[in-house]
Amino acid sequence: MTSQACALTFLSVHDVIKAEKLVLAAGLRARLIPAPKQISPECGMALQIDCERLSKIVELLASLQARRTGSFRIAGAAFEPLEG
């Protein structure tokens, strides 16, 4: 991952795993990471991606849009919400 990482959260572990598979199949980098309970109480996992690829990945994951619960910039141990 680059120094500027973002995270996407989803409703369930199944959703985040499906998102990871779609992103990796498209040749982009992604990995599963634990998400703080405050931002992902349902799932506890997030998909870490390069922030510079956020728009492309969100577009790629359009089929999961209704299942995505948030987009965040990772700053150390903090997850800062992104608009959209």
HTML snippet that shows the backbone in 3Dmol.js (N, CA, C, O; Angstrom):
<script src="https://3Dmol.org/build/3Dmol-min.js"></script>
<div id="view" style="width:600px;height:400px;position:relative"></div>
<script>
const pdb = `
ATOM      1  N   MET A   1       0.837  -1.181   0.000  1.00  0.00           N
ATOM      2  CA  MET A   1       0.000   0.000   0.000  1.00  0.00           C
ATOM      3  C   MET A   1       0.885   1.249   0.000  1.00  0.00           C
ATOM      4  O   MET A   1       2.024   1.224   0.466  1.00  0.00           O
ATOM      5  N   THR A   2       0.346   2.310  -0.519  1.00  0.00           N
ATOM      6  CA  THR A   2       1.084   3.563  -0.526  1.00  0.00           C
ATOM      7  C   THR A   2       1.015   4.200   0.858  1.00  0.00           C
ATOM      8  O   THR A   2       0.332   3.697   1.750  1.00  0.00           O
ATOM      9  N   SER A   3       1.735   5.325   1.028  1.00  0.00           N
ATOM     10  CA  SER A   3       1.707   6.007   2.315  1.00  0.00           C
ATOM     11  C   SER A   3       0.337   6.604   2.600  1.00  0.00           C
ATOM     12  O   SER A   3      -0.004   6.828   3.761  1.00  0.00           O
ATOM     13  N   GLN A   4      -0.463   6.869   1.554  1.00  0.00           N
ATOM     14  CA  GLN A   4      -1.805   7.412   1.747  1.00  0.00           C
ATOM     15  C   GLN A   4      -2.814   6.293   1.510  1.00  0.00           C
ATOM     16  O   GLN A   4      -3.110   5.937   0.370  1.00  0.00           O
ATOM     17  N   ALA A   5      -3.331   5.751   2.596  1.00  0.00           N
ATOM     18  CA  ALA A   5      -4.252   4.621   2.495  1.00  0.00           C
ATOM     19  C   ALA A   5      -5.667   5.054   2.856  1.00  0.00           C
ATOM     20  O   ALA A   5      -5.878   5.922   3.703  1.00  0.00           O
ATOM     21  N   CYS A   6      -6.616   4.428   2.196  1.00  0.00           N
ATOM     22  CA  CYS A   6      -8.030   4.634   2.481  1.00  0.00           C
ATOM     23  C   CYS A   6      -8.638   3.280   2.833  1.00  0.00           C
ATOM     24  O   CYS A   6      -8.039   2.232   2.590  1.00  0.00           O
ATOM     25  N   ALA A   7      -9.829   3.322   3.403  1.00  0.00           N
ATOM     26  CA  ALA A   7     -10.528   2.092   3.754  1.00  0.00           C
ATOM     27  C   ALA A   7     -11.993   2.220   3.375  1.00  0.00           C
ATOM     28  O   ALA A   7     -12.597   3.285   3.498  1.00  0.00           O
ATOM     29  N   LEU A   8     -12.543   1.115   2.916  1.00  0.00           N
ATOM     30  CA  LEU A   8     -13.966   1.022   2.624  1.00  0.00           C
ATOM     31  C   LEU A   8     -14.571   0.020   3.603  1.00  0.00           C
ATOM     32  O   LEU A   8     -14.011  -1.053   3.830  1.00  0.00           O
ATOM     33  N   THR A   9     -15.712   0.375   4.179  1.00  0.00           N
ATOM     34  CA  THR A   9     -16.394  -0.535   5.092  1.00  0.00           C
ATOM     35  C   THR A   9     -17.690  -1.010   4.457  1.00  0.00           C
ATOM     36  O   THR A   9     -18.272  -0.335   3.608  1.00  0.00           O
ATOM     37  N   PHE A  10     -18.129  -2.186   4.889  1.00  0.00           N
ATOM     38  CA  PHE A  10     -19.300  -2.833   4.322  1.00  0.00           C
ATOM     39  C   PHE A  10     -20.165  -3.407   5.437  1.00  0.00           C
ATOM     40  O   PHE A  10     -19.751  -3.455   6.596  1.00  0.00           O
ATOM     41  N   LEU A  11     -21.362  -3.839   5.078  1.00  0.00           N
ATOM     42  CA  LEU A  11     -22.304  -4.359   6.062  1.00  0.00           C
ATOM     43  C   LEU A  11     -21.875  -5.690   6.674  1.00  0.00           C
ATOM     44  O   LEU A  11     -22.209  -5.975   7.824  1.00  0.00           O
ATOM     45  N   SER A  12     -21.142  -6.504   5.922  1.00  0.00           N
ATOM     46  CA  SER A  12     -20.783  -7.827   6.437  1.00  0.00           C
ATOM     47  C   SER A  12     -19.392  -8.240   5.973  1.00  0.00           C
ATOM     48  O   SER A  12     -18.828  -7.656   5.047  1.00  0.00           O
ATOM     49  N   VAL A  13     -18.857  -9.250   6.631  1.00  0.00           N
ATOM     50  CA  VAL A  13     -17.569  -9.816   6.238  1.00  0.00           C
ATOM     51  C   VAL A  13     -17.677 -10.377   4.822  1.00  0.00           C
ATOM     52  O   VAL A  13     -16.744 -10.238   4.031  1.00  0.00           O
ATOM     53  N   HIS A  14     -18.790 -11.001   4.500  1.00  0.00           N
ATOM     54  CA  HIS A  14     -19.006 -11.536   3.149  1.00  0.00           C
ATOM     55  C   HIS A  14     -18.854 -10.427   2.100  1.00  0.00           C
ATOM     56  O   HIS A  14     -18.226 -10.632   1.061  1.00  0.00           O
ATOM     57  N   ASP A  15     -19.424  -9.268   2.376  1.00  0.00           N
ATOM     58  CA  ASP A  15     -19.353  -8.150   1.433  1.00  0.00           C
ATOM     59  C   ASP A  15     -17.917  -7.653   1.254  1.00  0.00           C
ATOM     60  O   ASP A  15     -17.493  -7.391   0.129  1.00  0.00           O
ATOM     61  N   VAL A  16     -17.175  -7.522   2.339  1.00  0.00           N
ATOM     62  CA  VAL A  16     -15.813  -7.005   2.235  1.00  0.00           C
ATOM     63  C   VAL A  16     -14.903  -8.006   1.524  1.00  0.00           C
ATOM     64  O   VAL A  16     -13.992  -7.606   0.799  1.00  0.00           O
ATOM     65  N   ILE A  17     -15.138  -9.285   1.723  1.00  0.00           N
ATOM     66  CA  ILE A  17     -14.358 -10.306   1.019  1.00  0.00           C
ATOM     67  C   ILE A  17     -14.689 -10.289  -0.475  1.00  0.00           C
ATOM     68  O   ILE A  17     -13.796 -10.408  -1.314  1.00  0.00           O
ATOM     69  N   LYS A  18     -15.970 -10.140  -0.804  1.00  0.00           N
ATOM     70  CA  LYS A  18     -16.372 -10.047  -2.208  1.00  0.00           C
ATOM     71  C   LYS A  18     -15.731  -8.817  -2.857  1.00  0.00           C
ATOM     72  O   LYS A  18     -15.251  -8.890  -3.988  1.00  0.00           O
ATOM     73  N   ALA A  19     -15.725  -7.688  -2.143  1.00  0.00           N
ATOM     74  CA  ALA A  19     -15.105  -6.462  -2.664  1.00  0.00           C
ATOM     75  C   ALA A  19     -13.617  -6.682  -2.905  1.00  0.00           C
ATOM     76  O   ALA A  19     -13.086  -6.270  -3.937  1.00  0.00           O
ATOM     77  N   GLU A  20     -12.941  -7.330  -1.958  1.00  0.00           N
ATOM     78  CA  GLU A  20     -11.513  -7.592  -2.124  1.00  0.00           C
ATOM     79  C   GLU A  20     -11.260  -8.431  -3.374  1.00  0.00           C
ATOM     80  O   GLU A  20     -10.343  -8.134  -4.140  1.00  0.00           O
ATOM     81  N   LYS A  21     -12.050  -9.460  -3.585  1.00  0.00           N
ATOM     82  CA  LYS A  21     -11.874 -10.314  -4.765  1.00  0.00           C
ATOM     83  C   LYS A  21     -12.063  -9.526  -6.059  1.00  0.00           C
ATOM     84  O   LYS A  21     -11.303  -9.706  -7.010  1.00  0.00           O
ATOM     85  N   LEU A  22     -13.072  -8.655  -6.100  1.00  0.00           N
ATOM     86  CA  LEU A  22     -13.318  -7.847  -7.296  1.00  0.00           C
ATOM     87  C   LEU A  22     -12.153  -6.901  -7.576  1.00  0.00           C
ATOM     88  O   LEU A  22     -11.731  -6.753  -8.723  1.00  0.00           O
ATOM     89  N   VAL A  23     -11.640  -6.268  -6.537  1.00  0.00           N
ATOM     90  CA  VAL A  23     -10.532  -5.318  -6.699  1.00  0.00           C
ATOM     91  C   VAL A  23      -9.267  -6.045  -7.150  1.00  0.00           C
ATOM     92  O   VAL A  23      -8.588  -5.598  -8.074  1.00  0.00           O
ATOM     93  N   LEU A  24      -8.957  -7.146  -6.510  1.00  0.00           N
ATOM     94  CA  LEU A  24      -7.761  -7.908  -6.889  1.00  0.00           C
ATOM     95  C   LEU A  24      -7.884  -8.463  -8.308  1.00  0.00           C
ATOM     96  O   LEU A  24      -6.902  -8.483  -9.049  1.00  0.00           O
ATOM     97  N   ALA A  25      -9.076  -8.911  -8.692  1.00  0.00           N
ATOM     98  CA  ALA A  25      -9.291  -9.445 -10.046  1.00  0.00           C
ATOM     99  C   ALA A  25      -9.084  -8.364 -11.102  1.00  0.00           C
ATOM    100  O   ALA A  25      -8.739  -8.669 -12.244  1.00  0.00           O
ATOM    101  N   ALA A  26      -9.292  -7.103 -10.727  1.00  0.00           N
ATOM    102  CA  ALA A  26      -9.082  -5.989 -11.654  1.00  0.00           C
ATOM    103  C   ALA A  26      -7.616  -5.560 -11.697  1.00  0.00           C
ATOM    104  O   ALA A  26      -7.267  -4.614 -12.403  1.00  0.00           O
ATOM    105  N   GLY A  27      -6.762  -6.247 -10.950  1.00  0.00           N
ATOM    106  CA  GLY A  27      -5.333  -5.940 -10.963  1.00  0.00           C
ATOM    107  C   GLY A  27      -4.944  -4.785 -10.050  1.00  0.00           C
ATOM    108  O   GLY A  27      -3.857  -4.225 -10.191  1.00  0.00           O
ATOM    109  N   LEU A  28      -5.818  -4.425  -9.119  1.00  0.00           N
ATOM    110  CA  LEU A  28      -5.529  -3.336  -8.181  1.00  0.00           C
ATOM    111  C   LEU A  28      -5.186  -3.925  -6.814  1.00  0.00           C
ATOM    112  O   LEU A  28      -5.531  -5.067  -6.507  1.00  0.00           O
ATOM    113  N   ARG A  29      -4.500  -3.121  -6.001  1.00  0.00           N
ATOM    114  CA  ARG A  29      -4.087  -3.596  -4.683  1.00  0.00           C
ATOM    115  C   ARG A  29      -5.166  -3.337  -3.648  1.00  0.00           C
ATOM    116  O   ARG A  29      -5.822  -2.295  -3.649  1.00  0.00           O
ATOM    117  N   ALA A  30      -5.334  -4.315  -2.763  1.00  0.00           N
ATOM    118  CA  ALA A  30      -6.284  -4.195  -1.661  1.00  0.00           C
ATOM    119  C   ALA A  30      -5.929  -5.253  -0.620  1.00  0.00           C
ATOM    120  O   ALA A  30      -5.332  -6.285  -0.928  1.00  0.00           O
ATOM    121  N   ARG A  31      -6.314  -4.966   0.613  1.00  0.00           N
ATOM    122  CA  ARG A  31      -6.132  -5.991   1.645  1.00  0.00           C
ATOM    123  C   ARG A  31      -7.160  -5.778   2.745  1.00  0.00           C
ATOM    124  O   ARG A  31      -7.623  -4.664   2.986  1.00  0.00           O
ATOM    125  N   LEU A  32      -7.498  -6.872   3.398  1.00  0.00           N
ATOM    126  CA  LEU A  32      -8.445  -6.812   4.502  1.00  0.00           C
ATOM    127  C   LEU A  32      -7.715  -6.363   5.764  1.00  0.00           C
ATOM    128  O   LEU A  32      -6.610  -6.818   6.060  1.00  0.00           O
ATOM    129  N   ILE A  33      -8.360  -5.460   6.500  1.00  0.00           N
ATOM    130  CA  ILE A  33      -7.792  -4.969   7.758  1.00  0.00           C
ATOM    131  C   ILE A  33      -8.911  -4.896   8.801  1.00  0.00           C
ATOM    132  O   ILE A  33     -10.085  -4.810   8.442  1.00  0.00           O
ATOM    133  N   PRO A  34      -8.557  -4.930  10.080  1.00  0.00           N
ATOM    134  CA  PRO A  34      -9.587  -4.728  11.106  1.00  0.00           C
ATOM    135  C   PRO A  34     -10.057  -3.274  11.094  1.00  0.00           C
ATOM    136  O   PRO A  34      -9.272  -2.354  10.868  1.00  0.00           O
ATOM    137  N   ALA A  35     -11.333  -3.092  11.337  1.00  0.00           N
ATOM    138  CA  ALA A  35     -11.905  -1.740  11.396  1.00  0.00           C
ATOM    139  C   ALA A  35     -12.364  -1.473  12.831  1.00  0.00           C
ATOM    140  O   ALA A  35     -12.885  -2.370  13.494  1.00  0.00           O
ATOM    141  N   PRO A  36     -12.173  -0.253  13.306  1.00  0.00           N
ATOM    142  CA  PRO A  36     -12.640   0.070  14.654  1.00  0.00           C
ATOM    143  C   PRO A  36     -14.148  -0.156  14.792  1.00  0.00           C
ATOM    144  O   PRO A  36     -14.909   0.138  13.871  1.00  0.00           O
ATOM    145  N   LYS A  37     -14.568  -0.672  15.929  1.00  0.00           N
ATOM    146  CA  LYS A  37     -15.993  -0.940  16.170  1.00  0.00           C
ATOM    147  C   LYS A  37     -16.844   0.311  16.009  1.00  0.00           C
ATOM    148  O   LYS A  37     -18.016   0.215  15.647  1.00  0.00           O
ATOM    149  N   GLN A  38     -16.272   1.486  16.274  1.00  0.00           N
ATOM    150  CA  GLN A  38     -17.025   2.729  16.175  1.00  0.00           C
ATOM    151  C   GLN A  38     -17.477   3.004  14.746  1.00  0.00           C
ATOM    152  O   GLN A  38     -18.508   3.643  14.540  1.00  0.00           O
ATOM    153  N   ILE A  39     -16.723   2.532  13.758  1.00  0.00           N
ATOM    154  CA  ILE A  39     -17.107   2.804  12.364  1.00  0.00           C
ATOM    155  C   ILE A  39     -17.673   1.586  11.660  1.00  0.00           C
ATOM    156  O   ILE A  39     -18.316   1.724  10.620  1.00  0.00           O
ATOM    157  N   SER A  40     -17.451   0.397  12.200  1.00  0.00           N
ATOM    158  CA  SER A  40     -17.946  -0.808  11.541  1.00  0.00           C
ATOM    159  C   SER A  40     -18.429  -1.828  12.569  1.00  0.00           C
ATOM    160  O   SER A  40     -17.856  -2.912  12.686  1.00  0.00           O
ATOM    161  N   PRO A  41     -19.479  -1.485  13.313  1.00  0.00           N
ATOM    162  CA  PRO A  41     -19.941  -2.398  14.362  1.00  0.00           C
ATOM    163  C   PRO A  41     -20.526  -3.699  13.816  1.00  0.00           C
ATOM    164  O   PRO A  41     -20.503  -4.720  14.502  1.00  0.00           O
ATOM    165  N   GLU A  42     -21.051  -3.673  12.590  1.00  0.00           N
ATOM    166  CA  GLU A  42     -21.666  -4.866  12.016  1.00  0.00           C
ATOM    167  C   GLU A  42     -20.641  -5.880  11.534  1.00  0.00           C
ATOM    168  O   GLU A  42     -20.844  -7.087  11.660  1.00  0.00           O
ATOM    169  N   CYS A  43     -19.540  -5.384  10.982  1.00  0.00           N
ATOM    170  CA  CYS A  43     -18.597  -6.249  10.276  1.00  0.00           C
ATOM    171  C   CYS A  43     -17.264  -6.407  11.001  1.00  0.00           C
ATOM    172  O   CYS A  43     -16.811  -7.531  11.217  1.00  0.00           O
ATOM    173  N   GLY A  44     -16.643  -5.316  11.372  1.00  0.00           N
ATOM    174  CA  GLY A  44     -15.346  -5.376  12.034  1.00  0.00           C
ATOM    175  C   GLY A  44     -14.155  -5.468  11.094  1.00  0.00           C
ATOM    176  O   GLY A  44     -13.009  -5.497  11.541  1.00  0.00           O
ATOM    177  N   MET A  45     -14.422  -5.513   9.789  1.00  0.00           N
ATOM    178  CA  MET A  45     -13.355  -5.572   8.800  1.00  0.00           C
ATOM    179  C   MET A  45     -13.537  -4.433   7.802  1.00  0.00           C
ATOM    180  O   MET A  45     -14.638  -3.914   7.621  1.00  0.00           O
ATOM    181  N   ALA A  46     -12.434  -4.059   7.159  1.00  0.00           N
ATOM    182  CA  ALA A  46     -12.473  -3.024   6.120  1.00  0.00           C
ATOM    183  C   ALA A  46     -11.542  -3.448   4.997  1.00  0.00           C
ATOM    184  O   ALA A  46     -10.688  -4.318   5.165  1.00  0.00           O
ATOM    185  N   LEU A  47     -11.726  -2.816   3.855  1.00  0.00           N
ATOM    186  CA  LEU A  47     -10.866  -3.059   2.701  1.00  0.00           C
ATOM    187  C   LEU A  47      -9.930  -1.872   2.560  1.00  0.00           C
ATOM    188  O   LEU A  47     -10.371  -0.761   2.263  1.00  0.00           O
ATOM    189  N   GLN A  48      -8.633  -2.103   2.771  1.00  0.00           N
ATOM    190  CA  GLN A  48      -7.645  -1.036   2.634  1.00  0.00           C
ATOM    191  C   GLN A  48      -7.225  -0.945   1.171  1.00  0.00           C
ATOM    192  O   GLN A  48      -6.902  -1.948   0.534  1.00  0.00           O
ATOM    193  N   ILE A  49      -7.239   0.287   0.653  1.00  0.00           N
ATOM    194  CA  ILE A  49      -6.884   0.543  -0.744  1.00  0.00           C
ATOM    195  C   ILE A  49      -6.011   1.786  -0.819  1.00  0.00           C
ATOM    196  O   ILE A  49      -5.887   2.522   0.160  1.00  0.00           O
ATOM    197  N   ASP A  50      -5.407   2.019  -1.973  1.00  0.00           N
ATOM    198  CA  ASP A  50      -4.674   3.258  -2.206  1.00  0.00           C
ATOM    199  C   ASP A  50      -5.689   4.375  -2.428  1.00  0.00           C
ATOM    200  O   ASP A  50      -6.598   4.220  -3.244  1.00  0.00           O
ATOM    201  N   CYS A  51      -5.557   5.491  -1.726  1.00  0.00           N
ATOM    202  CA  CYS A  51      -6.493   6.608  -1.877  1.00  0.00           C
ATOM    203  C   CYS A  51      -6.537   7.122  -3.309  1.00  0.00           C
ATOM    204  O   CYS A  51      -7.590   7.549  -3.783  1.00  0.00           O
ATOM    205  N   GLU A  52      -5.413   7.084  -3.997  1.00  0.00           N
ATOM    206  CA  GLU A  52      -5.388   7.594  -5.365  1.00  0.00           C
ATOM    207  C   GLU A  52      -6.244   6.746  -6.307  1.00  0.00           C
ATOM    208  O   GLU A  52      -6.566   7.190  -7.409  1.00  0.00           O
ATOM    209  N   ARG A  53      -6.609   5.566  -5.903  1.00  0.00           N
ATOM    210  CA  ARG A  53      -7.450   4.668  -6.710  1.00  0.00           C
ATOM    211  C   ARG A  53      -8.895   4.618  -6.198  1.00  0.00           C
ATOM    212  O   ARG A  53      -9.697   3.825  -6.692  1.00  0.00           O
ATOM    213  N   LEU A  54      -9.229   5.449  -5.223  1.00  0.00           N
ATOM    214  CA  LEU A  54     -10.546   5.393  -4.583  1.00  0.00           C
ATOM    215  C   LEU A  54     -11.688   5.493  -5.584  1.00  0.00           C
ATOM    216  O   LEU A  54     -12.586   4.650  -5.574  1.00  0.00           O
ATOM    217  N   SER A  55     -11.675   6.498  -6.444  1.00  0.00           N
ATOM    218  CA  SER A  55     -12.776   6.684  -7.402  1.00  0.00           C
ATOM    219  C   SER A  55     -12.925   5.479  -8.317  1.00  0.00           C
ATOM    220  O   SER A  55     -14.038   5.013  -8.562  1.00  0.00           O
ATOM    221  N   LYS A  56     -11.812   4.977  -8.820  1.00  0.00           N
ATOM    222  CA  LYS A  56     -11.844   3.820  -9.718  1.00  0.00           C
ATOM    223  C   LYS A  56     -12.393   2.588  -8.993  1.00  0.00           C
ATOM    224  O   LYS A  56     -13.185   1.833  -9.558  1.00  0.00           O
ATOM    225  N   ILE A  57     -11.975   2.389  -7.754  1.00  0.00           N
ATOM    226  CA  ILE A  57     -12.418   1.215  -6.998  1.00  0.00           C
ATOM    227  C   ILE A  57     -13.895   1.333  -6.629  1.00  0.00           C
ATOM    228  O   ILE A  57     -14.629   0.347  -6.703  1.00  0.00           O
ATOM    229  N   VAL A  58     -14.337   2.518  -6.235  1.00  0.00           N
ATOM    230  CA  VAL A  58     -15.754   2.713  -5.924  1.00  0.00           C
ATOM    231  C   VAL A  58     -16.600   2.418  -7.161  1.00  0.00           C
ATOM    232  O   VAL A  58     -17.657   1.794  -7.062  1.00  0.00           O
ATOM    233  N   GLU A  59     -16.134   2.866  -8.320  1.00  0.00           N
ATOM    234  CA  GLU A  59     -16.835   2.583  -9.581  1.00  0.00           C
ATOM    235  C   GLU A  59     -16.857   1.083  -9.856  1.00  0.00           C
ATOM    236  O   GLU A  59     -17.883   0.540 -10.264  1.00  0.00           O
ATOM    237  N   LEU A  60     -15.733   0.418  -9.635  1.00  0.00           N
ATOM    238  CA  LEU A  60     -15.620  -1.023  -9.838  1.00  0.00           C
ATOM    239  C   LEU A  60     -16.580  -1.785  -8.925  1.00  0.00           C
ATOM    240  O   LEU A  60     -17.108  -2.830  -9.304  1.00  0.00           O
ATOM    241  N   LEU A  61     -16.799  -1.260  -7.733  1.00  0.00           N
ATOM    242  CA  LEU A  61     -17.645  -1.923  -6.741  1.00  0.00           C
ATOM    243  C   LEU A  61     -19.095  -1.427  -6.768  1.00  0.00           C
ATOM    244  O   LEU A  61     -19.807  -1.538  -5.770  1.00  0.00           O
ATOM    245  N   ALA A  62     -19.528  -0.885  -7.897  1.00  0.00           N
ATOM    246  CA  ALA A  62     -20.893  -0.343  -8.005  1.00  0.00           C
ATOM    247  C   ALA A  62     -21.949  -1.374  -7.607  1.00  0.00           C
ATOM    248  O   ALA A  62     -22.974  -1.017  -7.027  1.00  0.00           O
ATOM    249  N   SER A  63     -21.708  -2.638  -7.910  1.00  0.00           N
ATOM    250  CA  SER A  63     -22.690  -3.677  -7.568  1.00  0.00           C
ATOM    251  C   SER A  63     -22.841  -3.850  -6.057  1.00  0.00           C
ATOM    252  O   SER A  63     -23.838  -4.401  -5.593  1.00  0.00           O
ATOM    253  N   LEU A  64     -21.854  -3.382  -5.290  1.00  0.00           N
ATOM    254  CA  LEU A  64     -21.906  -3.484  -3.832  1.00  0.00           C
ATOM    255  C   LEU A  64     -22.234  -2.148  -3.166  1.00  0.00           C
ATOM    256  O   LEU A  64     -22.171  -2.042  -1.941  1.00  0.00           O
ATOM    257  N   GLN A  65     -22.579  -1.139  -3.943  1.00  0.00           N
ATOM    258  CA  GLN A  65     -22.789   0.206  -3.408  1.00  0.00           C
ATOM    259  C   GLN A  65     -23.768   0.217  -2.234  1.00  0.00           C
ATOM    260  O   GLN A  65     -23.520   0.881  -1.227  1.00  0.00           O
ATOM    261  N   ALA A  66     -24.870  -0.509  -2.357  1.00  0.00           N
ATOM    262  CA  ALA A  66     -25.866  -0.524  -1.286  1.00  0.00           C
ATOM    263  C   ALA A  66     -25.337  -1.228  -0.033  1.00  0.00           C
ATOM    264  O   ALA A  66     -25.888  -1.050   1.053  1.00  0.00           O
ATOM    265  N   ARG A  67     -24.294  -2.010  -0.175  1.00  0.00           N
ATOM    266  CA  ARG A  67     -23.712  -2.757   0.949  1.00  0.00           C
ATOM    267  C   ARG A  67     -22.535  -2.019   1.591  1.00  0.00           C
ATOM    268  O   ARG A  67     -22.080  -2.397   2.670  1.00  0.00           O
ATOM    269  N   ARG A  68     -22.039  -0.959   0.925  1.00  0.00           N
ATOM    270  CA  ARG A  68     -20.905  -0.194   1.458  1.00  0.00           C
ATOM    271  C   ARG A  68     -21.422   0.803   2.485  1.00  0.00           C
ATOM    272  O   ARG A  68     -22.390   1.519   2.233  1.00  0.00           O
ATOM    273  N   THR A  69     -20.773   0.845   3.639  1.00  0.00           N
ATOM    274  CA  THR A  69     -21.235   1.719   4.723  1.00  0.00           C
ATOM    275  C   THR A  69     -20.382   2.956   4.909  1.00  0.00           C
ATOM    276  O   THR A  69     -20.803   3.887   5.596  1.00  0.00           O
ATOM    277  N   GLY A  70     -19.184   2.999   4.314  1.00  0.00           N
ATOM    278  CA  GLY A  70     -18.364   4.189   4.472  1.00  0.00           C
ATOM    279  C   GLY A  70     -17.055   4.141   3.721  1.00  0.00           C
ATOM    280  O   GLY A  70     -16.584   3.085   3.298  1.00  0.00           O
ATOM    281  N   SER A  71     -16.475   5.344   3.568  1.00  0.00           N
ATOM    282  CA  SER A  71     -15.154   5.526   2.967  1.00  0.00           C
ATOM    283  C   SER A  71     -14.342   6.374   3.930  1.00  0.00           C
ATOM    284  O   SER A  71     -14.834   7.380   4.440  1.00  0.00           O
ATOM    285  N   PHE A  72     -13.103   5.973   4.180  1.00  0.00           N
ATOM    286  CA  PHE A  72     -12.279   6.625   5.188  1.00  0.00           C
ATOM    287  C   PHE A  72     -10.846   6.783   4.711  1.00  0.00           C
ATOM    288  O   PHE A  72     -10.345   5.965   3.940  1.00  0.00           O
ATOM    289  N   ARG A  73     -10.196   7.833   5.171  1.00  0.00           N
ATOM    290  CA  ARG A  73      -8.759   8.001   5.008  1.00  0.00           C
ATOM    291  C   ARG A  73      -8.130   7.476   6.299  1.00  0.00           C
ATOM    292  O   ARG A  73      -8.570   7.818   7.397  1.00  0.00           O
ATOM    293  N   ILE A  74      -7.113   6.657   6.160  1.00  0.00           N
ATOM    294  CA  ILE A  74      -6.444   6.098   7.329  1.00  0.00           C
ATOM    295  C   ILE A  74      -5.293   7.020   7.712  1.00  0.00           C
ATOM    296  O   ILE A  74      -4.380   7.250   6.919  1.00  0.00           O
ATOM    297  N   ALA A  75      -5.344   7.541   8.926  1.00  0.00           N
ATOM    298  CA  ALA A  75      -4.308   8.438   9.447  1.00  0.00           C
ATOM    299  C   ALA A  75      -3.785   7.830  10.743  1.00  0.00           C
ATOM    300  O   ALA A  75      -4.352   8.043  11.815  1.00  0.00           O
ATOM    301  N   GLY A  76      -2.700   7.075  10.633  1.00  0.00           N
ATOM    302  CA  GLY A  76      -2.193   6.355  11.799  1.00  0.00           C
ATOM    303  C   GLY A  76      -3.186   5.278  12.182  1.00  0.00           C
ATOM    304  O   GLY A  76      -3.496   4.395  11.383  1.00  0.00           O
ATOM    305  N   ALA A  77      -3.690   5.354  13.418  1.00  0.00           N
ATOM    306  CA  ALA A  77      -4.697   4.400  13.872  1.00  0.00           C
ATOM    307  C   ALA A  77      -6.115   4.937  13.697  1.00  0.00           C
ATOM    308  O   ALA A  77      -7.084   4.243  14.007  1.00  0.00           O
ATOM    309  N   ALA A  78      -6.241   6.172  13.202  1.00  0.00           N
ATOM    310  CA  ALA A  78      -7.555   6.805  13.061  1.00  0.00           C
ATOM    311  C   ALA A  78      -8.118   6.613  11.656  1.00  0.00           C
ATOM    312  O   ALA A  78      -7.377   6.578  10.674  1.00  0.00           O
ATOM    313  N   PHE A  79      -9.422   6.491  11.583  1.00  0.00           N
ATOM    314  CA  PHE A  79     -10.140   6.436  10.314  1.00  0.00           C
ATOM    315  C   PHE A  79     -10.927   7.726  10.195  1.00  0.00           C
ATOM    316  O   PHE A  79     -11.858   7.963  10.965  1.00  0.00           O
ATOM    317  N   GLU A  80     -10.551   8.578   9.217  1.00  0.00           N
ATOM    318  CA  GLU A  80     -11.210   9.867   9.022  1.00  0.00           C
ATOM    319  C   GLU A  80     -12.223   9.731   7.895  1.00  0.00           C
ATOM    320  O   GLU A  80     -11.849   9.368   6.779  1.00  0.00           O
ATOM    321  N   PRO A  81     -13.504  10.016   8.158  1.00  0.00           N
ATOM    322  CA  PRO A  81     -14.540   9.862   7.122  1.00  0.00           C
ATOM    323  C   PRO A  81     -14.280  10.746   5.902  1.00  0.00           C
ATOM    324  O   PRO A  81     -13.834  11.887   6.024  1.00  0.00           O
ATOM    325  N   LEU A  82     -14.566  10.196   4.735  1.00  0.00           N
ATOM    326  CA  LEU A  82     -14.499  10.943   3.476  1.00  0.00           C
ATOM    327  C   LEU A  82     -15.911  11.221   3.018  1.00  0.00           C
ATOM    328  O   LEU A  82     -16.826  10.452   3.314  1.00  0.00           O
ATOM    329  N   GLU A  83     -16.095  12.300   2.308  1.00  0.00           N
ATOM    330  CA  GLU A  83     -17.404  12.598   1.733  1.00  0.00           C
ATOM    331  C   GLU A  83     -17.661  11.668   0.567  1.00  0.00           C
ATOM    332  O   GLU A  83     -16.739  11.276  -0.148  1.00  0.00           O
ATOM    333  N   GLY A  84     -18.935  11.315   0.380  1.00  0.00           N
ATOM    334  CA  GLY A  84     -19.313  10.474  -0.770  1.00  0.00           C
ATOM    335  C   GLY A  84     -19.151   9.092  -0.460  1.00  0.00           C
ATOM    336  O   GLY A  84     -19.419   8.235  -1.302  1.00  0.00           O
TER     337      GLY A  84
END
`;
const viewer = $3Dmol.createViewer("view");
viewer.addModel(pdb, "pdb");
viewer.setStyle({}, {cartoon: {color: "spectrum"}});
viewer.zoomTo();
viewer.render();
</script>
